[in-house]
Amino acid sequence: MSVSVGDTLEDAVQRLMTVPGLLVLVLFLGFRLTNPVIYETFFARGIEFALREAGGYSIRELELELIERGYDFLLPLVDAVDKAGMDVSFPVAIALVSTLPFIAELLHVVGVRALAARDPNSVPVDEITSGLPGAYVKSLVANFIALVLIVLGTLFFLVPGIALAVLFFFVRHRIALAGDGVFEAISQSYALVKENATQMIVLGIVFWLSWGVAWFVAGLIPLGDLSGPFRRAVETGVIVFGISMLTSAYLQAVGGVAGQASAAPAGQSDRLGA
């Protein structure tokens, strides 16, 4: 089926205004607004670890050394490192950072399933949780393979890398909504996007333009210490819009009109708009 850019954008916004859409937005906001703390913890504890292992200094010993050598102006920087993030060991900080991509992928799978639900007035618990562990693992593997191919294509030949990024738009949707296996999802995504290549390129451009405009405008609003969280919140809204947009486009591509499909794929609830 042909994907309509106008219908996709309209339907994507409508899906965001539903209970499932707001749920996805809240989940992503919670995740992205806590990320900076984890990254700060990782870098701060990493600096402390490097000082301790390479130079044999603790933070306190480094402060005394700086005072003795007359580098007092560096003390605020050392103090900032000492107070940054959570008070955990460096191995724990590494573990925390390592979990972020896995949590992000889980949220994307949940987001696709929630935004594909037909009932706009309730949280689609059954649709989200049905077969979730298997879908999550398959989505992790498939998107990792897709990412490797995209990176290789971009490094050696820029255009093929970008083309692969577009062709793999529906990999997660094929797994989360249709129950495909890893390689089947990649193959089916390729076929669906190829049939609607122009529309999908336009939707990709719309997303990145939306991201750029949102990022620029958010940076112009002077909010002091809240500027960072505000910008991340705005960016999160664009990310969730992008998930909704691709979900709507996918549902049209597999046989729906304006994001409403005629039937649910095998293994999924009838309440899924897929």
DOPA-844137 format. One line per field, with one value per residue: residue number from 0; residue in three letters; y, z, x of N, C-alpha, C in turn. Coordinates in nm, 3 decimals. Atoms other than C-alpha are relative to their C-alpha. Example, Ala and Ser with C-alpha at 12.3 -4.5 7.8 and 13.67 -1.06 7.14 Angstrom:
2
i = (0  1)
aa = (Ala  Ser)
ny = (-0.119  -0.119)
nz = (0.000  -0.006)
nx = (0.089  -0.082)
cay = (-0.450  -0.106)
caz = (0.780  0.714)
cax = (1.230  1.367)
cy = (0.120  0.109)
cz = (0.000  0.073)
cx = (0.090  -0.077)
This chain:
274
i = (0  1  2  3  4  5  6  7  8  9  10  11  12  13  14  15  16  17  18  19  20  21  22  23  24  25  26  27  28  29  30  31  32  33  34  35  36  37  38  39  40  41  42  43  44  45  46  47  48  49  50  51  52  53  54  55  56  57  58  59  60  61  62  63  64  65  66  67  68  69  70  71  72  73  74  75  76  77  78  79  80  81  82  83  84  85  86  87  88  89  90  91  92  93  94  95  96  97  98  99  100  101  102  103  104  105  106  107  108  109  110  111  112  113  114  115  116  117  118  119  120  121  122  123  124  125  126  127  128  129  130  131  132  133  134  135  136  137  138  139  140  141  142  143  144  145  146  147  148  149  150  151  152  153  154  155  156  157  158  159  160  161  162  163  164  165  166  167  168  169  170  171  172  173  174  175  176  177  178  179  180  181  182  183  184  185  186  187  188  189  190  191  192  193  194  195  196  197  198  199  200  201  202  203  204  205  206  207  208  209  210  211  212  213  214  215  216  217  218  219  220  221  222  223  224  225  226  227  228  229  230  231  232  233  234  235  236  237  238  239  240  241  242  243  244  245  246  247  248  249  250  251  252  253  254  255  256  257  258  259  260  261  262  263  264  265  266  267  268  269  270  271  272  273)
aa = (Met  Ser  Val  Ser  Val  Gly  Asp  Thr  Leu  Glu  Asp  Ala  Val  Gln  Arg  Leu  Met  Thr  Val  Pro  Gly  Leu  Leu  Val  Leu  Val  Leu  Phe  Leu  Gly  Phe  Arg  Leu  Thr  Asn  Pro  Val  Ile  Tyr  Glu  Thr  Phe  Phe  Ala  Arg  Gly  Ile  Glu  Phe  Ala  Leu  Arg  Glu  Ala  Gly  Gly  Tyr  Ser  Ile  Arg  Glu  Leu  Glu  Leu  Glu  Leu  Ile  Glu  Arg  Gly  Tyr  Asp  Phe  Leu  Leu  Pro  Leu  Val  Asp  Ala  Val  Asp  Lys  Ala  Gly  Met  Asp  Val  Ser  Phe  Pro  Val  Ala  Ile  Ala  Leu  Val  Ser  Thr  Leu  Pro  Phe  Ile  Ala  Glu  Leu  Leu  His  Val  Val  Gly  Val  Arg  Ala  Leu  Ala  Ala  Arg  Asp  Pro  Asn  Ser  Val  Pro  Val  Asp  Glu  Ile  Thr  Ser  Gly  Leu  Pro  Gly  Ala  Tyr  Val  Lys  Ser  Leu  Val  Ala  Asn  Phe  Ile  Ala  Leu  Val  Leu  Ile  Val  Leu  Gly  Thr  Leu  Phe  Phe  Leu  Val  Pro  Gly  Ile  Ala  Leu  Ala  Val  Leu  Phe  Phe  Phe  Val  Arg  His  Arg  Ile  Ala  Leu  Ala  Gly  Asp  Gly  Val  Phe  Glu  Ala  Ile  Ser  Gln  Ser  Tyr  Ala  Leu  Val  Lys  Glu  Asn  Ala  Thr  Gln  Met  Ile  Val  Leu  Gly  Ile  Val  Phe  Trp  Leu  Ser  Trp  Gly  Val  Ala  Trp  Phe  Val  Ala  Gly  Leu  Ile  Pro  Leu  Gly  Asp  Leu  Ser  Gly  Pro  Phe  Arg  Arg  Ala  Val  Glu  Thr  Gly  Val  Ile  Val  Phe  Gly  Ile  Ser  Met  Leu  Thr  Ser  Ala  Tyr  Leu  Gln  Ala  Val  Gly  Gly  Val  Ala  Gly  Gln  Ala  Ser  Ala  Ala  Pro  Ala  Gly  Gln  Ser  Asp  Arg  Leu  Gly  Ala)
ny = (-0.120  -0.125  -0.085  -0.142  -0.084  -0.085  0.082  0.049  -0.107  -0.029  0.112  0.005  -0.098  0.050  0.111  -0.058  -0.059  0.107  0.051  0.070  -0.095  -0.072  0.097  0.012  -0.125  -0.003  0.098  -0.051  -0.116  0.051  0.060  -0.096  -0.102  0.058  0.037  -0.084  0.037  0.122  -0.036  -0.076  0.097  0.079  -0.079  -0.043  0.115  0.039  -0.090  0.040  0.129  -0.024  -0.067  0.096  0.109  -0.048  -0.094  0.033  -0.110  -0.012  -0.137  -0.085  -0.014  -0.085  -0.138  -0.046  -0.015  -0.121  -0.115  -0.008  -0.044  -0.131  0.011  -0.009  -0.029  0.127  0.066  0.014  0.109  0.126  0.011  0.035  0.143  0.074  -0.007  0.035  0.133  0.080  0.049  0.144  0.037  -0.009  0.114  -0.019  -0.105  0.065  0.084  -0.087  -0.051  0.112  0.038  -0.101  0.043  0.108  -0.062  -0.078  0.091  0.047  -0.109  -0.012  0.110  -0.033  -0.116  0.042  0.077  -0.088  -0.095  0.074  0.045  -0.070  -0.066  -0.119  -0.046  0.086  0.051  0.134  0.085  0.131  -0.015  -0.033  0.106  0.131  0.040  -0.112  0.038  0.050  -0.110  -0.090  0.059  0.000  -0.139  -0.036  0.062  -0.052  -0.139  -0.003  0.036  -0.113  -0.110  0.032  -0.019  -0.144  -0.064  0.039  -0.067  -0.144  -0.022  0.025  -0.063  -0.075  0.015  0.131  0.003  -0.071  0.081  0.112  -0.052  -0.014  0.132  0.076  -0.073  0.083  0.125  0.014  0.017  0.136  0.090  -0.033  0.008  0.114  0.121  0.053  0.028  -0.105  -0.023  -0.024  -0.140  -0.084  0.019  -0.059  -0.145  -0.039  0.009  -0.100  -0.134  -0.011  -0.029  -0.137  -0.064  -0.146  -0.044  0.025  -0.100  -0.126  0.009  -0.011  -0.141  -0.071  0.027  -0.069  -0.143  -0.025  0.008  -0.117  -0.119  0.011  -0.019  -0.140  -0.085  0.027  -0.064  -0.145  -0.036  -0.009  0.058  0.022  0.140  0.088  0.001  0.135  0.089  -0.044  0.041  0.146  0.029  -0.033  0.103  0.124  -0.013  0.026  0.143  0.075  -0.030  0.083  0.138  0.000  -0.020  0.125  0.100  -0.029  0.034  0.147  0.054  -0.024  0.081  0.141  0.016  -0.086  -0.132  -0.103  0.060  0.101  0.119  0.077  0.119  0.014  0.106  0.123  -0.002  -0.123  -0.021  -0.072  -0.141  -0.070  -0.062  0.052)
nz = (0.000  0.009  -0.119  0.024  -0.093  -0.074  -0.094  -0.102  -0.095  -0.075  -0.089  -0.102  -0.104  -0.069  -0.088  -0.116  -0.087  -0.064  -0.126  0.029  0.044  -0.117  -0.077  0.064  -0.022  -0.141  -0.016  0.062  -0.078  -0.120  0.039  0.053  -0.099  -0.099  0.067  -0.032  -0.130  0.019  0.075  -0.092  -0.093  0.073  0.028  -0.126  -0.064  0.089  -0.028  -0.131  0.018  0.072  -0.092  -0.103  0.058  0.076  -0.074  -0.142  -0.075  -0.029  0.027  -0.107  0.020  0.117  -0.043  -0.077  0.095  0.079  -0.089  -0.025  0.122  0.038  0.103  -0.071  0.092  0.049  -0.107  0.031  0.095  -0.076  -0.087  0.086  0.029  -0.123  -0.034  0.116  0.010  -0.118  -0.076  0.023  0.052  0.145  0.066  -0.002  0.100  0.131  0.014  0.021  0.137  0.092  0.008  0.070  0.132  -0.014  -0.045  0.113  0.096  -0.060  0.009  0.139  0.030  -0.072  0.066  0.125  -0.029  -0.061  0.099  0.102  -0.056  0.056  -0.104  -0.039  -0.133  -0.107  0.016  0.060  -0.075  0.063  0.128  -0.024  -0.070  0.066  0.069  -0.002  -0.012  0.128  0.096  -0.043  0.035  0.146  0.043  -0.034  0.095  0.135  0.011  -0.008  0.135  0.088  -0.036  0.052  0.145  0.028  -0.032  0.103  0.124  -0.013  -0.006  0.128  0.108  -0.076  0.053  -0.038  -0.143  -0.020  0.062  -0.089  -0.116  0.041  0.033  -0.123  -0.085  -0.051  -0.060  -0.134  0.014  0.046  -0.113  -0.110  0.038  0.088  -0.053  0.089  -0.050  0.023  0.141  0.069  -0.026  0.084  0.138  0.019  -0.009  0.129  0.104  -0.024  0.023  0.143  0.068  -0.034  -0.022  0.000  -0.119  -0.120  -0.001  -0.042  -0.143  -0.068  0.005  -0.092  -0.137  -0.031  -0.004  -0.127  -0.105  0.008  -0.039  -0.143  -0.071  0.013  -0.073  -0.143  -0.045  -0.006  -0.117  -0.116  -0.121  -0.101  -0.028  0.058  0.146  0.043  -0.007  0.093  0.136  0.010  0.004  0.135  0.088  -0.027  0.070  0.142  0.013  -0.011  0.124  0.103  -0.018  0.040  0.144  0.066  -0.029  0.088  0.137  0.011  0.002  0.135  0.096  -0.006  0.045  -0.065  0.055  -0.102  -0.120  -0.056  0.084  0.013  -0.085  -0.082  0.046  -0.078  -0.129  -0.072  -0.035  0.096  -0.037  0.059  0.128  0.095)
nx = (0.084  -0.074  -0.003  0.029  -0.076  0.093  0.076  -0.092  -0.030  0.122  0.027  -0.106  0.035  0.119  -0.040  -0.068  0.100  0.077  -0.056  -0.126  -0.100  -0.049  -0.078  -0.131  -0.071  -0.043  -0.107  -0.122  -0.045  -0.066  -0.128  -0.096  -0.033  -0.091  -0.126  -0.116  -0.056  -0.078  -0.122  -0.085  -0.058  -0.100  -0.119  -0.061  -0.064  -0.109  -0.112  -0.053  -0.067  -0.125  -0.092  -0.042  -0.078  -0.115  -0.082  -0.003  0.060  0.142  0.043  -0.051  -0.144  -0.018  0.027  -0.115  -0.111  0.025  -0.022  -0.145  -0.067  0.052  0.103  0.127  0.111  0.054  0.075  0.143  0.019  -0.015  0.118  0.114  -0.013  0.028  0.142  0.084  0.059  0.032  -0.116  -0.015  -0.132  -0.012  0.066  0.146  0.029  -0.010  0.119  0.115  -0.007  0.019  0.141  0.080  0.049  0.097  0.125  0.051  0.062  0.124  0.098  0.043  0.093  0.123  0.059  0.063  0.122  0.100  0.049  0.076  0.128  0.116  0.078  -0.073  0.041  -0.049  -0.136  0.011  -0.093  -0.014  -0.067  -0.140  -0.073  0.011  -0.123  -0.095  -0.142  -0.052  -0.004  -0.107  -0.130  -0.012  -0.018  -0.138  -0.092  0.026  -0.042  -0.146  -0.048  0.030  -0.090  -0.134  0.004  0.013  -0.128  -0.096  0.038  -0.025  -0.145  -0.065  0.078  0.100  0.136  0.055  0.029  0.126  0.105  0.029  0.071  0.139  0.055  0.020  0.095  0.109  -0.050  0.058  0.145  0.026  -0.019  0.091  0.141  0.030  -0.060  -0.105  -0.132  -0.099  -0.031  0.127  0.036  -0.086  0.043  0.132  -0.016  -0.057  0.103  0.104  -0.053  -0.030  0.125  0.040  -0.130  0.008  0.073  -0.080  -0.107  0.062  0.028  -0.128  -0.040  0.090  -0.044  -0.125  0.029  0.070  -0.102  -0.085  0.076  0.029  -0.127  -0.040  0.095  -0.015  -0.123  0.019  0.080  -0.090  0.059  -0.103  -0.035  0.102  -0.014  -0.037  0.117  0.105  -0.038  0.014  0.143  0.046  -0.055  0.074  0.127  -0.025  -0.030  0.125  0.072  -0.060  0.047  0.141  0.004  -0.039  0.103  0.113  -0.041  -0.006  0.136  0.052  -0.074  0.044  0.138  0.098  0.027  -0.023  -0.055  0.088  -0.012  0.123  -0.003  -0.120  -0.086  0.005  -0.066  0.028  0.140  0.083  0.006  -0.112  0.030  -0.100)
cay = (0.000  0.357  0.584  0.936  1.194  1.429  1.155  1.022  1.356  1.423  1.077  1.096  1.409  1.255  0.945  1.164  1.318  0.981  0.809  0.567  0.859  1.052  0.737  0.699  1.066  1.038  0.724  0.885  1.207  1.014  0.827  1.121  1.364  1.121  1.039  1.344  1.233  0.892  1.042  1.290  1.004  0.803  1.086  1.210  0.864  0.790  1.095  0.992  0.639  0.765  0.996  0.714  0.449  0.659  0.926  0.772  1.073  1.096  1.406  1.546  1.480  1.646  1.956  1.980  1.932  2.211  2.448  2.368  2.433  2.756  2.628  2.735  2.846  2.479  2.393  2.475  2.230  1.955  2.029  2.007  1.663  1.550  1.658  1.556  1.266  0.989  0.865  0.522  0.331  0.352  -0.007  0.075  0.391  0.181  -0.061  0.225  0.375  0.032  -0.018  0.297  0.156  -0.149  0.064  0.290  -0.006  -0.140  0.200  0.210  -0.132  -0.033  0.299  0.137  -0.105  0.164  0.411  0.138  0.065  0.152  0.244  0.606  0.622  0.351  0.213  -0.094  -0.315  -0.647  -0.521  -0.388  -0.689  -0.977  -1.154  -0.849  -1.027  -1.212  -0.907  -0.699  -0.940  -0.975  -0.598  -0.552  -0.795  -0.669  -0.304  -0.379  -0.551  -0.261  -0.009  -0.187  -0.190  0.177  0.281  0.082  0.225  0.578  0.545  0.408  0.545  0.819  0.783  0.403  0.455  0.710  0.488  0.193  0.409  0.483  0.126  -0.005  0.236  -0.046  -0.316  -0.253  -0.233  -0.566  -0.732  -0.550  -0.559  -0.843  -1.085  -1.122  -1.277  -1.076  -1.124  -1.139  -0.800  -0.650  -0.797  -0.686  -0.336  -0.311  -0.420  -0.187  0.119  0.047  0.058  0.401  0.534  0.894  0.929  0.777  1.009  1.306  1.185  1.144  1.501  1.626  1.457  1.601  1.947  1.926  1.822  2.107  2.373  2.245  2.234  2.587  2.742  2.569  2.711  3.066  3.054  3.179  2.952  2.951  2.616  2.478  2.538  2.193  1.995  2.209  2.143  1.769  1.774  1.946  1.700  1.413  1.544  1.535  1.181  1.053  1.234  1.051  0.715  0.801  0.916  0.595  0.384  0.557  0.520  0.151  0.086  0.248  0.053  -0.281  -0.202  0.074  0.418  0.722  0.497  0.267  -0.082  -0.323  -0.612  -0.697  -0.902  -1.257  -1.290  -0.946  -0.826  -0.705  -0.376  -0.300  -0.055  -0.277)
caz = (0.000  -0.067  0.221  0.223  0.375  0.471  0.628  0.812  0.969  1.068  1.215  1.397  1.582  1.662  1.808  2.034  2.177  2.297  2.631  2.479  2.313  2.639  2.814  2.562  2.598  2.979  2.961  2.722  2.924  3.240  3.059  2.881  3.172  3.399  3.140  3.218  3.580  3.468  3.216  3.475  3.717  3.456  3.360  3.717  3.859  3.552  3.621  3.985  3.880  3.636  3.898  4.150  3.915  3.701  3.943  4.282  4.388  4.567  4.509  4.846  4.775  4.436  4.595  4.840  4.556  4.353  4.651  4.717  4.354  4.335  4.103  4.327  4.027  3.936  4.269  4.154  3.866  4.100  4.338  4.050  3.958  4.319  4.353  4.006  3.960  4.207  4.478  4.333  4.228  3.874  3.786  3.894  3.681  3.383  3.445  3.460  3.130  2.968  3.046  2.863  2.506  2.627  2.810  2.506  2.278  2.521  2.528  2.148  2.125  2.390  2.214  1.879  2.030  2.238  1.951  1.722  1.957  1.822  2.156  2.223  2.572  2.766  2.826  2.599  2.861  2.690  2.351  2.498  2.713  2.485  2.381  2.484  2.598  2.268  2.060  2.263  2.213  1.840  1.804  1.983  1.751  1.432  1.505  1.603  1.267  1.090  1.281  1.187  0.820  0.831  1.000  0.753  0.462  0.595  0.664  0.324  0.106  0.259  0.031  0.080  0.455  0.445  0.210  0.447  0.739  0.546  0.424  0.781  0.914  0.970  1.120  1.473  1.359  1.178  1.495  1.748  1.551  1.298  1.500  1.234  1.303  1.281  0.914  0.803  0.967  0.785  0.455  0.501  0.606  0.292  0.075  0.238  0.231  -0.127  -0.233  -0.070  -0.111  -0.195  0.087  0.343  0.238  0.277  0.622  0.721  0.610  0.803  1.118  1.098  1.012  1.312  1.530  1.406  1.448  1.795  1.906  1.777  1.924  2.261  2.280  2.234  2.544  2.848  3.139  3.330  3.496  3.341  2.985  2.958  3.086  2.877  2.558  2.631  2.694  2.360  2.183  2.350  2.211  1.861  1.915  2.023  1.728  1.504  1.651  1.602  1.246  1.146  1.319  1.124  0.799  0.868  0.938  0.607  0.424  0.542  0.429  0.633  0.554  0.748  0.990  1.054  0.926  0.814  1.030  1.306  1.213  1.333  1.700  1.795  1.949  1.736  1.925  1.761  1.477  1.265)
cax = (0.000  0.106  0.206  0.060  0.293  0.009  -0.202  0.102  0.189  -0.171  -0.215  0.120  0.009  -0.330  -0.164  0.050  -0.266  -0.399  -0.347  -0.091  0.086  0.112  0.235  0.516  0.607  0.624  0.839  1.086  1.095  1.179  1.454  1.614  1.596  1.783  2.052  2.271  2.310  2.434  2.676  2.805  2.857  3.047  3.284  3.340  3.409  3.623  3.840  3.875  3.967  4.230  4.381  4.395  4.533  4.767  4.881  4.812  4.604  4.275  4.064  4.171  4.538  4.505  4.354  4.644  4.894  4.732  4.738  5.103  5.198  4.996  4.726  4.440  4.234  4.186  4.023  3.666  3.711  3.831  3.544  3.296  3.431  3.408  3.045  2.925  2.689  2.615  2.849  2.919  3.229  3.362  3.258  2.902  2.913  3.025  2.738  2.488  2.606  2.605  2.237  2.125  2.117  1.925  1.669  1.637  1.562  1.302  1.132  1.128  0.963  0.709  0.656  0.584  0.333  0.162  0.135  -0.002  -0.293  -0.638  -0.797  -0.696  -0.845  -0.662  -0.315  -0.276  -0.112  -0.184  -0.070  0.253  0.344  0.237  0.557  0.758  1.080  1.120  1.034  1.278  1.568  1.499  1.473  1.805  1.980  1.814  1.879  2.239  2.293  2.122  2.335  2.658  2.558  2.457  2.783  2.992  2.796  2.836  3.210  3.300  3.021  2.805  2.503  2.464  2.480  2.199  2.000  2.032  1.917  1.597  1.549  1.569  1.302  1.051  1.276  1.153  0.791  0.810  0.936  0.717  0.392  0.419  0.631  0.902  1.239  1.560  1.648  1.286  1.228  1.525  1.406  1.044  1.149  1.359  1.066  0.811  1.033  1.141  0.775  0.738  1.092  1.004  0.752  0.990  1.272  1.037  0.930  1.294  1.367  1.062  1.188  1.539  1.409  1.176  1.469  1.686  1.417  1.320  1.685  1.750  1.434  1.480  1.832  1.700  1.481  1.680  1.591  1.918  1.986  1.667  1.788  1.947  1.647  1.411  1.606  1.614  1.239  1.179  1.409  1.224  0.897  1.047  1.179  0.838  0.680  0.927  0.827  0.460  0.527  0.707  0.443  0.167  0.362  0.421  0.054  -0.037  0.232  0.092  -0.261  -0.421  -0.559  -0.439  -0.258  -0.554  -0.484  -0.747  -0.631  -0.389  -0.086  -0.052  0.031  -0.095  -0.418  -0.706  -0.681  -0.349  -0.382  -0.163)
cy = (0.125  0.081  0.144  0.084  0.085  -0.077  -0.051  0.106  0.033  -0.109  -0.010  0.095  -0.048  -0.112  0.052  0.056  -0.103  -0.039  -0.079  0.095  0.077  -0.091  -0.012  0.126  0.008  -0.096  0.051  0.122  -0.045  -0.055  0.107  0.109  -0.053  -0.039  0.087  -0.036  -0.123  0.030  0.080  -0.093  -0.077  0.080  0.043  -0.115  -0.052  0.084  -0.038  -0.131  0.018  0.067  -0.099  -0.107  0.049  0.089  -0.028  0.108  -0.030  0.144  0.096  0.024  0.089  0.146  0.057  0.025  0.128  0.125  0.022  0.055  0.135  -0.002  0.004  0.019  -0.127  -0.071  -0.010  -0.115  -0.135  -0.022  -0.040  -0.148  -0.082  -0.007  -0.046  -0.141  -0.066  -0.052  -0.152  -0.028  0.009  -0.121  0.011  0.105  -0.058  -0.084  0.085  0.053  -0.111  -0.040  0.094  -0.043  -0.109  0.054  0.078  -0.090  -0.054  0.107  0.018  -0.110  0.026  0.116  -0.036  -0.073  0.089  0.094  -0.068  -0.044  0.083  0.079  0.121  0.041  -0.088  -0.044  -0.143  -0.099  -0.134  0.009  0.027  -0.122  -0.135  -0.033  0.103  -0.045  -0.048  0.109  0.095  -0.054  0.002  0.142  0.049  -0.052  0.061  0.143  0.015  -0.033  0.117  0.116  -0.023  0.024  0.148  0.072  -0.033  0.070  0.148  0.030  -0.011  0.070  0.069  -0.027  -0.138  -0.009  0.068  -0.080  -0.117  0.046  0.015  -0.136  -0.084  0.068  -0.093  -0.130  -0.024  -0.026  -0.142  -0.100  0.024  -0.024  -0.124  -0.130  -0.061  -0.037  0.109  0.029  0.023  0.145  0.094  -0.007  0.068  0.152  0.054  0.004  0.110  0.141  0.021  0.036  0.145  0.087  0.152  0.053  -0.016  0.097  0.134  -0.001  0.009  0.144  0.083  -0.019  0.080  0.151  0.038  0.000  0.127  0.127  -0.002  0.027  0.147  0.090  -0.020  0.068  0.151  0.045  -0.001  -0.052  -0.030  -0.147  -0.098  -0.012  -0.140  -0.097  0.038  -0.044  -0.151  -0.039  0.028  -0.105  -0.132  0.003  -0.030  -0.148  -0.082  0.027  -0.085  -0.145  -0.012  0.011  -0.129  -0.110  0.020  -0.037  -0.151  -0.059  0.024  -0.095  -0.146  -0.015  0.088  0.130  0.100  -0.061  -0.103  -0.121  -0.080  -0.121  -0.004  -0.113  -0.120  0.016  0.125  0.016  0.072  0.149  0.076  0.058  -0.043  -0.114)
cz = (0.000  0.129  -0.042  0.104  0.085  0.103  0.114  0.105  0.086  0.102  0.111  0.115  0.080  0.097  0.124  0.101  0.070  0.132  -0.026  -0.043  0.116  0.089  -0.057  0.024  0.142  0.023  -0.058  0.073  0.125  -0.031  -0.039  0.100  0.111  -0.061  0.040  0.134  -0.013  -0.075  0.088  0.098  -0.066  -0.020  0.129  0.069  -0.086  0.023  0.133  -0.011  -0.069  0.089  0.100  -0.057  -0.069  0.083  0.149  0.087  0.032  -0.031  0.103  -0.017  -0.120  0.036  0.077  -0.091  -0.082  0.083  0.021  -0.122  -0.051  -0.110  0.061  -0.094  -0.057  0.104  -0.029  -0.098  0.069  0.088  -0.080  -0.035  0.121  0.030  -0.113  0.010  0.133  0.066  -0.009  -0.051  -0.152  -0.072  -0.002  -0.103  -0.141  -0.026  -0.030  -0.144  -0.100  -0.016  -0.089  -0.139  0.008  0.046  -0.114  -0.101  0.054  -0.011  -0.143  -0.039  0.067  -0.068  -0.129  0.027  0.059  -0.104  -0.112  0.050  -0.054  0.107  0.052  0.146  0.115  -0.029  -0.051  0.063  -0.069  -0.131  0.017  0.052  -0.069  -0.079  0.003  0.013  -0.132  -0.104  0.032  -0.041  -0.151  -0.052  0.029  -0.105  -0.139  -0.015  0.016  -0.137  -0.096  0.027  -0.055  -0.151  -0.037  0.024  -0.106  -0.132  0.003  -0.002  -0.137  -0.117  0.065  -0.045  0.032  0.148  0.032  -0.057  0.088  0.123  -0.031  -0.023  0.124  0.096  0.071  0.066  0.135  -0.007  -0.045  0.115  0.107  -0.034  -0.082  0.048  -0.087  0.078  -0.042  -0.149  -0.084  0.017  -0.087  -0.146  -0.028  0.008  -0.132  -0.109  0.016  -0.030  -0.149  -0.079  0.021  0.022  0.010  0.126  0.127  0.009  0.046  0.150  0.082  0.005  0.097  0.144  0.034  -0.003  0.129  0.115  0.001  0.046  0.150  0.082  -0.001  0.085  0.150  0.056  0.012  0.125  0.124  0.127  0.108  0.014  -0.061  -0.152  -0.052  0.005  -0.097  -0.142  -0.017  -0.006  -0.139  -0.100  0.017  -0.070  -0.149  -0.023  0.002  -0.122  -0.115  0.008  -0.046  -0.151  -0.075  0.024  -0.091  -0.145  -0.020  -0.012  -0.136  -0.101  -0.002  -0.027  0.063  -0.075  0.112  0.132  0.063  -0.091  0.002  0.089  0.078  -0.053  0.092  0.129  0.079  0.021  -0.110  0.030  -0.052  -0.134  -0.103  -0.079)
cx = (0.087  -0.012  -0.025  0.073  -0.093  -0.079  0.088  0.028  -0.121  -0.028  0.103  -0.030  -0.120  0.035  0.072  -0.098  -0.088  0.065  0.129  0.112  0.061  0.084  0.141  0.083  0.054  0.116  0.132  0.053  0.075  0.138  0.103  0.038  0.091  0.135  0.119  0.064  0.090  0.129  0.097  0.069  0.113  0.129  0.071  0.073  0.115  0.124  0.065  0.078  0.135  0.103  0.058  0.094  0.127  0.092  0.010  -0.060  -0.146  -0.039  0.057  0.150  0.030  -0.023  0.119  0.121  -0.016  0.025  0.150  0.074  -0.052  -0.103  -0.140  -0.119  -0.062  -0.087  -0.150  -0.028  0.009  -0.121  -0.123  0.003  -0.039  -0.149  -0.092  -0.054  -0.029  0.127  0.007  0.140  0.001  -0.059  -0.152  -0.040  0.006  -0.125  -0.123  -0.003  -0.030  -0.146  -0.082  -0.046  -0.106  -0.135  -0.063  -0.071  -0.132  -0.109  -0.049  -0.098  -0.135  -0.071  -0.071  -0.131  -0.109  -0.061  -0.078  -0.136  -0.115  -0.077  0.077  -0.020  0.048  0.143  -0.007  0.097  0.023  0.077  0.150  0.077  -0.003  0.126  0.110  0.146  0.060  0.012  0.115  0.136  0.021  0.024  0.141  0.097  -0.016  0.050  0.151  0.060  -0.022  0.095  0.140  0.006  -0.007  0.132  0.104  -0.030  0.030  0.149  0.065  -0.070  -0.120  -0.142  -0.058  -0.034  -0.132  -0.116  -0.039  -0.078  -0.149  -0.064  -0.028  -0.098  -0.098  0.046  -0.066  -0.150  -0.035  0.014  -0.106  -0.146  -0.035  0.062  0.107  0.125  0.097  0.019  -0.126  -0.042  0.081  -0.045  -0.134  0.006  0.054  -0.108  -0.105  0.048  0.029  -0.125  -0.044  0.124  -0.010  -0.067  0.085  0.118  -0.054  -0.027  0.129  0.049  -0.085  0.045  0.125  -0.015  -0.070  0.098  0.086  -0.069  -0.026  0.126  0.040  -0.090  0.015  0.124  -0.012  -0.074  0.089  -0.068  0.104  0.036  -0.099  0.012  0.031  -0.117  -0.111  0.032  -0.016  -0.147  -0.057  0.049  -0.074  -0.135  0.015  0.028  -0.128  -0.088  0.055  -0.044  -0.144  -0.013  0.035  -0.102  -0.120  0.033  0.004  -0.140  -0.067  0.065  -0.046  -0.149  -0.103  -0.020  0.013  0.042  -0.088  0.001  -0.127  -0.003  0.128  0.085  -0.005  0.077  -0.025  -0.150  -0.075  -0.005  0.121  -0.041  0.100  -0.059)
